[in-house]
Amino acid sequence: MVRTKPAARVRYAAGLTAGLLLLALAVAGGLAVGAQPVPPAEVLAALFDPDAPHASLV
């Protein structure tokens, strides 16, 4: 196993975190803009509260 410097690990972790954040934003944006525009509040409700009655429509 190759040992990496602490600074390289920090850069890797920061890049991975930024990439995951961009991916989450792209998914939320795709849901919001899709074939029929959906308000951001409804997108978040559908993602984090799947038992909501309108979640099946998103």
N, CA, C and O atoms as a MOPAC input file, in Angstrom:
PM7 MOZYME 1SCF
protein

 N      0.84800 1    -1.18100 1     0.00000 1
 C      0.00000 1     0.00000 1     0.00000 1
 C      0.88900 1     1.23900 1     0.00000 1
 O      1.86700 1     1.31000 1     0.74400 1
 N      0.55100 1     2.18600 1    -0.81600 1
 C      1.33000 1     3.41600 1    -0.93000 1
 C      0.84200 1     4.40200 1     0.11900 1
 O     -0.35900 1     4.62600 1     0.26900 1
 N      1.77600 1     4.98000 1     0.83200 1
 C      1.40700 1     5.97500 1     1.84500 1
 C      1.30700 1     7.33300 1     1.17300 1
 O      2.17300 1     7.71600 1     0.38600 1
 N      0.25200 1     8.05100 1     1.48800 1
 C      0.07400 1     9.38500 1     0.91600 1
 C      0.31700 1    10.43400 1     1.98300 1
 O      0.20500 1    10.17800 1     3.18200 1
 N      0.64900 1    11.60700 1     1.51300 1
 C      0.87100 1    12.71900 1     2.43800 1
 C     -0.47200 1    13.21600 1     2.95900 1
 O     -1.48600 1    13.09600 1     2.27100 1
 N     -0.48900 1    13.77500 1     4.17200 1
 C     -1.75300 1    14.28600 1     4.72100 1
 C     -2.42000 1    15.32800 1     3.82000 1
 O     -3.64500 1    15.34800 1     3.70300 1
 N     -1.63400 1    16.18200 1     3.19200 1
 C     -2.21000 1    17.21600 1     2.32300 1
 C     -2.91300 1    16.57900 1     1.12700 1
 O     -3.95300 1    17.06600 1     0.68400 1
 N     -2.34900 1    15.49700 1     0.60800 1
 C     -2.97300 1    14.82000 1    -0.53000 1
 C     -4.29000 1    14.18400 1    -0.10800 1
 O     -5.25800 1    14.19700 1    -0.86800 1
 N     -4.33200 1    13.62700 1     1.09700 1
 C     -5.57600 1    13.03500 1     1.58900 1
 C     -6.64600 1    14.09300 1     1.78200 1
 O     -7.81900 1    13.85100 1     1.49900 1
 N     -6.25200 1    15.25600 1     2.26100 1
 C     -7.21200 1    16.34700 1     2.46700 1
 C     -7.76400 1    16.80500 1     1.12300 1
 O     -8.96800 1    17.01900 1     0.98700 1
 N     -6.88800 1    16.95700 1     0.12600 1
 C     -7.34000 1    17.36000 1    -1.21100 1
 C     -8.27700 1    16.31100 1    -1.80800 1
 O     -9.28800 1    16.65200 1    -2.42100 1
 N     -7.93800 1    15.04600 1    -1.62800 1
 C     -8.78200 1    13.96500 1    -2.13900 1
 C    -10.15200 1    13.99300 1    -1.46900 1
 O    -11.17500 1    13.87800 1    -2.14300 1
 N    -10.17800 1    14.14600 1    -0.15200 1
 C    -11.45000 1    14.18900 1     0.58100 1
 C    -12.27000 1    15.41000 1     0.16700 1
 O    -13.48700 1    15.31700 1     0.00900 1
 N    -11.60800 1    16.55000 1    -0.00700 1
 C    -12.31800 1    17.76200 1    -0.41700 1
 C    -12.88100 1    17.60000 1    -1.82900 1
 O    -14.01000 1    18.01200 1    -2.09500 1
 N    -12.11300 1    17.01200 1    -2.72200 1
 C    -12.58500 1    16.78700 1    -4.08500 1
 C    -13.75000 1    15.80700 1    -4.12900 1
 O    -14.71100 1    16.00700 1    -4.87200 1
 N    -13.65900 1    14.75100 1    -3.33100 1
 C    -14.74300 1    13.77400 1    -3.27200 1
 C    -16.01300 1    14.40100 1    -2.70900 1
 O    -17.10700 1    14.16000 1    -3.22100 1
 N    -15.87100 1    15.19800 1    -1.66400 1
 C    -17.02500 1    15.87800 1    -1.07100 1
 C    -17.65600 1    16.85000 1    -2.06500 1
 O    -18.87800 1    16.89700 1    -2.20300 1
 N    -16.82700 1    17.61700 1    -2.75000 1
 C    -17.34100 1    18.57000 1    -3.74100 1
 C    -18.04400 1    17.83600 1    -4.88300 1
 O    -19.09000 1    18.28300 1    -5.35400 1
 N    -17.48600 1    16.72900 1    -5.32400 1
 C    -18.10900 1    15.95300 1    -6.38800 1
 C    -19.46300 1    15.39000 1    -5.98500 1
 O    -20.41100 1    15.41600 1    -6.77000 1
 N    -19.55300 1    14.88000 1    -4.76100 1
 C    -20.83100 1    14.35300 1    -4.27700 1
 C    -21.86800 1    15.46100 1    -4.12500 1
 O    -23.05000 1    15.25300 1    -4.40000 1
 N    -21.42700 1    16.62800 1    -3.69000 1
 C    -22.34100 1    17.76300 1    -3.56900 1
 C    -22.86000 1    18.18600 1    -4.94600 1
 O    -24.04900 1    18.45800 1    -5.10900 1
 N    -21.97200 1    18.24100 1    -5.92600 1
 C    -22.39600 1    18.58500 1    -7.28600 1
 C    -23.35500 1    17.53600 1    -7.84900 1
 O    -24.31100 1    17.87700 1    -8.54500 1
 N    -23.10100 1    16.27600 1    -7.55200 1
 C    -24.00000 1    15.21800 1    -8.00500 1
 C    -25.38200 1    15.37400 1    -7.38200 1
 O    -26.39500 1    15.22900 1    -8.06700 1
 N    -25.42600 1    15.66900 1    -6.08800 1
 C    -26.71300 1    15.86300 1    -5.41000 1
 C    -27.46000 1    17.06200 1    -5.99300 1
 O    -28.67600 1    17.00600 1    -6.18100 1
 N    -26.73900 1    18.13900 1    -6.27800 1
 C    -27.36900 1    19.31200 1    -6.88400 1
 C    -27.88300 1    19.00100 1    -8.29000 1
 O    -28.94900 1    19.47600 1    -8.68000 1
 N    -27.13300 1    18.21100 1    -9.04500 1
 C    -27.57100 1    17.84400 1   -10.39400 1
 C    -28.83200 1    16.98700 1   -10.34700 1
 O    -29.73600 1    17.16200 1   -11.16400 1
 N    -28.89300 1    16.06700 1    -9.39800 1
 C    -30.08800 1    15.22400 1    -9.26300 1
 C    -31.29000 1    16.07400 1    -8.87700 1
 O    -32.36000 1    15.94600 1    -9.47200 1
 N    -31.11900 1    16.94000 1    -7.88500 1
 C    -32.22300 1    17.80600 1    -7.45600 1
 C    -32.63800 1    18.74800 1    -8.58600 1
 O    -33.82800 1    18.98900 1    -8.78300 1
 N    -31.67600 1    19.27400 1    -9.32000 1
 C    -31.98900 1    20.15100 1   -10.44800 1
 C    -32.71500 1    19.41400 1   -11.55500 1
 O    -33.64000 1    19.95700 1   -12.15900 1
 N    -32.30900 1    18.18900 1   -11.82800 1
 C    -32.98100 1    17.38800 1   -12.84200 1
 C    -34.42200 1    17.09800 1   -12.46300 1
 O    -35.31100 1    17.12800 1   -13.31400 1
 N    -34.65400 1    16.81900 1   -11.18800 1
 C    -36.02300 1    16.59300 1   -10.73400 1
 C    -36.84900 1    17.87300 1   -10.80300 1
 O    -38.03100 1    17.84000 1   -11.14400 1
 N    -36.22200 1    18.99300 1   -10.48100 1
 C    -36.94900 1    20.26100 1   -10.45000 1
 C    -37.28000 1    20.76900 1   -11.85100 1
 O    -38.32200 1    21.39400 1   -12.04900 1
 N    -36.41200 1    20.51000 1   -12.81900 1
 C    -36.58500 1    21.07900 1   -14.15300 1
 C    -37.21900 1    20.09100 1   -15.12400 1
 O    -37.80200 1    20.52800 1   -16.11600 1
 N    -37.14000 1    18.81300 1   -14.89700 1
 C    -37.65500 1    17.73400 1   -15.74400 1
 C    -38.70300 1    18.12200 1   -16.77000 1
 O    -38.70200 1    19.26000 1   -17.24100 1
 N    -39.58500 1    17.22400 1   -17.12600 1
 C    -40.60000 1    17.46800 1   -18.14400 1
 C    -41.61300 1    18.50400 1   -17.68400 1
 O    -42.15800 1    19.26000 1   -18.48800 1
 N    -41.85500 1    18.52800 1   -16.38900 1
 C    -42.78900 1    19.50400 1   -15.82800 1
 C    -42.10000 1    20.15300 1   -14.63100 1
 O    -41.71800 1    19.44700 1   -13.69800 1
 N    -41.92900 1    21.47100 1   -14.62900 1
 C    -41.24700 1    22.12900 1   -13.51400 1
 C    -41.93300 1    21.84600 1   -12.17200 1
 O    -43.15900 1    21.86000 1   -12.06300 1
 N    -41.10400 1    21.59000 1   -11.16100 1
 C    -41.59500 1    21.30800 1    -9.81300 1
 C    -40.88400 1    22.26900 1    -8.86300 1
 O    -39.66500 1    22.41600 1    -8.94700 1
 N    -41.60900 1    22.92200 1    -7.96700 1
 C    -40.96300 1    23.82200 1    -7.00900 1
 C    -39.93900 1    23.07800 1    -6.14500 1
 O    -40.15600 1    21.91800 1    -5.79300 1
 N    -38.82600 1    23.73600 1    -5.80100 1
 C    -37.78200 1    23.08800 1    -5.00100 1
 C    -38.29600 1    22.50100 1    -3.68300 1
 O    -37.80500 1    21.46000 1    -3.24600 1
 N    -39.25600 1    23.13600 1    -3.05700 1
 C    -39.77900 1    22.61100 1    -1.79200 1
 C    -40.42900 1    21.24300 1    -1.99800 1
 O    -40.30600 1    20.36500 1    -1.14400 1
 N    -41.11500 1    21.06000 1    -3.11700 1
 C    -41.74400 1    19.76400 1    -3.39600 1
 C    -40.70700 1    18.70100 1    -3.73100 1
 O    -40.88100 1    17.53300 1    -3.38400 1
 N    -39.62700 1    19.09700 1    -4.40400 1
 C    -38.55100 1    18.15400 1    -4.71000 1
 C    -37.92800 1    17.65600 1    -3.41300 1
 O    -37.72800 1    16.45500 1    -3.23400 1
 N    -37.62100 1    18.58200 1    -2.50900 1
 C    -37.02400 1    18.18500 1    -1.23000 1
 C    -37.97900 1    17.32800 1    -0.41400 1
 O    -37.55500 1    16.36400 1     0.22400 1
 N    -39.24800 1    17.66600 1    -0.42700 1
 C    -40.22700 1    16.86700 1     0.31300 1
 C    -40.30700 1    15.45200 1    -0.26400 1
 O    -40.42300 1    14.48300 1     0.48700 1
 N    -40.24800 1    15.33000 1    -1.57800 1
 C    -40.31100 1    14.00800 1    -2.20300 1
 C    -39.06100 1    13.19000 1    -1.90600 1
 O    -39.14000 1    11.97300 1    -1.73700 1
 N    -37.90400 1    13.85300 1    -1.84300 1
 C    -36.66500 1    13.13400 1    -1.57200 1
 C    -36.55600 1    12.69100 1    -0.11900 1
 O    -36.08400 1    11.58800 1     0.15800 1
 N    -36.98400 1    13.53200 1     0.80400 1
 C    -36.75800 1    13.25000 1     2.21900 1
 C    -37.99700 1    12.77300 1     2.96100 1
 O    -37.89200 1    12.39200 1     4.12700 1
 N    -39.16700 1    12.78000 1     2.33000 1
 C    -40.39500 1    12.29500 1     2.96300 1
 C    -41.16800 1    11.45800 1     1.94600 1
 O    -42.16800 1    11.91300 1     1.39000 1
 N    -40.69900 1    10.22700 1     1.70700 1
 C    -41.33100 1     9.41400 1     0.66800 1
 C    -42.76900 1     9.00500 1     0.98100 1
 O    -43.46800 1     8.51800 1     0.09200 1
 N    -43.22600 1     9.18900 1     2.21100 1
 C    -44.60300 1     8.85100 1     2.56800 1
 C    -45.59000 1     9.96500 1     2.22900 1
 O    -46.80100 1     9.79200 1     2.37000 1
 N    -45.07100 1    11.10400 1     1.78400 1
 C    -45.95200 1    12.21700 1     1.42900 1
 C    -46.80700 1    11.81500 1     0.22300 1
 O    -46.32200 1    11.10900 1    -0.66100 1
 N    -48.06500 1    12.25200 1     0.17400 1
 C    -48.95700 1    11.82300 1    -0.91300 1
 C    -48.50700 1    12.28700 1    -2.30000 1
 O    -48.77700 1    11.60700 1    -3.29000 1
 N    -47.83200 1    13.42500 1    -2.38600 1
 C    -47.42000 1    13.92900 1    -3.69400 1
 C    -46.09700 1    13.32400 1    -4.16000 1
 O    -45.69200 1    13.55400 1    -5.30000 1
 N    -45.41800 1    12.56100 1    -3.31400 1
 C    -44.11800 1    11.99600 1    -3.68600 1
 C    -44.23800 1    11.02100 1    -4.85400 1
 O    -43.30600 1    10.89500 1    -5.64800 1
 N    -45.35700 1    10.33900 1    -4.96800 1
 C    -45.51600 1     9.38500 1    -6.06500 1
 C    -45.69500 1    10.08400 1    -7.40700 1
 O    -45.53200 1     9.45600 1    -8.45400 1
 N    -46.02100 1    11.34600 1    -7.39500 1
 C    -46.21400 1    12.08800 1    -8.63600 1
 C    -44.92300 1    12.66200 1    -9.17700 1
 O    -44.85000 1    13.00600 1   -10.35700 1
 N    -43.91400 1    12.77100 1    -8.35300 1
 C    -42.65400 1    13.38900 1    -8.76700 1
 C    -41.82100 1    12.38800 1    -9.52700 1
 O    -40.71700 1    12.71100 1    -9.96500 1

